[in-house]
Amino acid sequence: MKVELLKKIPQVDALMKRIPPEYYENLENEYIKRAVRAELDELRGRILNGENPELSEEGVLSAVCARLARLTVDSLVPVINATGIIVHTNLGRAILSEELLDHTREVLTNYSTLEFDLETGKRGSRYVHAEKRLAEITGAEAALVVNNNAAAVMLILNTMAAGKEVVVSRGELVEIGGSFRVPDVMAASGCILKEVGTTNKTHVFDYEKAIGEQTGLLMKTHTSNYKIVGFTESVDIGTLAEIGKARGIPVYEDLGSGTIYPLGNLELPSVPESVAKGLDLISFSGDKVFGSVQCGIIIGKKAWIDRLKVNPLLRAFRMDKYTLALLEATLKLYLKREHVLESAPTLHMIAMDQETVKQAVERFVDRYRERLNDCGFVWTAMDLTAEIGGGSTPGEGIPSFGLELSTLKSPARFQRRLRQFEKPIIATLSKDCVYLDFRTVFERDFQRLMEGLEFADA
Ligand SMILES: *Cc1c(COP(=O)(O)O)cnc(C)c1O
């Protein structure tokens, strides 16, 4: 029986001849042959296992093509974000504008002054590029940029307090998605965590008591993704800076998601305000509410920045030229508030008032009313609550507007079908309704959004 089945497995050459030509155009023959062999090996294994798999040439061919498609179809693709979460970590956080890319293209397709000083004709430093603008817009003495904020935290801890104790409030021992947990980062940086206070309350005297011979640093972490409410107390960063100054111990704040300019009337962690408190160092992410590329921005006292620059870890955390070019371009926009609000889509989406979102929904509805009515769902334009995301204002939403799709035959299927659309649409499912928040939907995607709704409805 098994022998009979094994004999029925199609031949490699026969399959190779029938692979559609577009695969040969885009793939080395070797890769195609490997996919054929892998499929045939799998079939042999299943037969030996007592199974009775599909063995027709057609069937095997389509399985091989599915393997090849996994190689040729892109996996990192654009999507329509209809969740209303602006800095959505899973959907790529901050968005860059076309304008920014145009500005940067020239630098990226040419040799550049990445580490070259035009004045002296000698080797320069990649770290000078963003520094002046960052210092200017934040009010800090000096700046340094690394791969991401997690790298910034590690570099700072390792430079300021390796082998020493770092005093942190128990209310701030955060875990930020994935694997970033303050106690683990502390250990990996070679520092000893000294927890003070309790989960809900930390007082000045807790810090005072904890400071001793072994203390290397006082650290404050922005509690990005949670909020302790009720009977709480924490020591504000200004007071912490004073304690540090009085005791001769440096103070560092991991701000997480910092902004430069006020956005609407939202309470967001302000970088310049923290700088004004006189901290030694501050770090935050470049791709959260700052609205630029993935990077970790470090600002503060020049003496400390200089020490970071000679830490060998910096080489492992260094930024690449593409990121640096895009950051420089964003920083240029930042020199003028209205430019950055206009041209950095993430900031634009955060600052937009509800009325503006509502008008966008009305334009969408006016344009596609008939097509919407022809769909199997009932649609209602309504108030929704969007989120800044990226751990900037945990627990607080911002008033937004969008569509509720109700009486769906299978809401879960509808939501899944939206994801299967050629430009996948990510929507929220709640209480049997699908919600589309228009705060995060670009107007240029309106037509595709409508097509996607029809696709999911079919
Ligand atoms: C997001 C965040 C980080 C990690 O920053 P990445 O840029 O994702 O590496 C660290 N600390 C805080 C407080 C954060 O909010």
The ligand as an ORCA input file, in Angstrom:
! r2SCAN-3c Opt
* xyz 0 1
  C       8.494     52.801     25.235
  C       9.322     52.934     26.438
  C      10.610     52.369     26.486
  C      11.189     51.587     25.349
  O      11.419     52.421     24.266
  P      11.715     51.812     22.806
  O      11.907     53.014     21.954
  O      10.530     50.987     22.457
  O      12.945     50.991     22.919
  C      11.343     52.536     27.641
  N      10.842     53.224     28.706
  C       9.611     53.771     28.678
  C       9.131     54.499     29.897
  C       8.808     53.650     27.562
  O       7.581     54.191     27.529
*
